[in-house]
């Protein structure tokens, strides 16, 4: 496993506070690229949050903690997974959900916090 010296995106947000739209756009593009790659492999994370994203010394993001990840069968999920404050409403309501959509919801929450 690669060592990432920059720490957590959570810590960066705690230290810097609101980083503005430019930083939000910069990090969002990286997260969307990573999700596109994962989703094309039919893999969903289901617990994306600031605490599960590492930042290297060049401000590149690395997604970590795939403990709730699901592979291949990602379209009709029913299990209650994730962190409450980043979780899509359909998971909280106990409905069947699409894993790619709940990952995107979590990215929206993350961007809201960054900006």
Residue pairs with C-beta under 8 A, 6 or more apart in sequence:
2 62
4 54
4 55
4 56
4 62
5 56
5 57
6 12
6 54
6 55
6 56
6 57
6 59
7 54
7 55
8 50
8 51
8 53
8 54
8 55
9 27
9 50
9 51
9 53
9 54
9 55
9 61
9 110
9 114
10 49
10 50
10 51
10 53
12 55
13 19
13 50
13 113
13 114
18 114
18 115
19 114
19 115
20 115
21 115
23 114
23 115
24 111
24 114
24 115
26 59
27 61
27 110
27 111
27 114
28 107
28 111
28 114
30 60
30 61
31 48
31 53
31 61
31 63
31 107
31 110
31 111
32 107
34 61
34 63
35 45
35 100
35 103
35 104
35 107
38 44
38 45
38 63
38 103
39 74
39 100
39 103
41 71
42 71
42 72
42 74
43 69
43 70
43 71
43 74
44 69
44 70
44 74
44 77
44 99
44 100
44 102
44 103
45 52
45 63
45 66
45 68
45 69
45 103
45 106
46 68
46 69
46 70
46 77
46 81
46 82
46 99
46 102
46 103
47 65
47 67
47 68
47 81
47 82
47 83
47 86
47 106
48 63
48 86
48 103
48 106
48 107
48 110
49 83
49 85
49 86
49 106
49 109
49 110
50 110
50 113
51 65
52 63
52 64
52 65
53 61
53 62
53 63
53 64
53 110
54 61
54 62
54 63
54 64
55 61
55 62
56 62
68 81
68 82
70 77
70 99
74 98
74 99
74 100
75 98
75 99
76 96
76 97
76 98
77 96
77 97
77 98
77 99
77 102
78 94
78 96
78 97
80 91
80 94
81 91
82 88
82 91
82 102
82 106
84 92
85 109
86 105
86 106
86 109
86 110
87 102
87 105
87 106
88 97
88 101
88 102
88 105
88 106
90 96
90 97
90 101
90 102
91 97
91 102
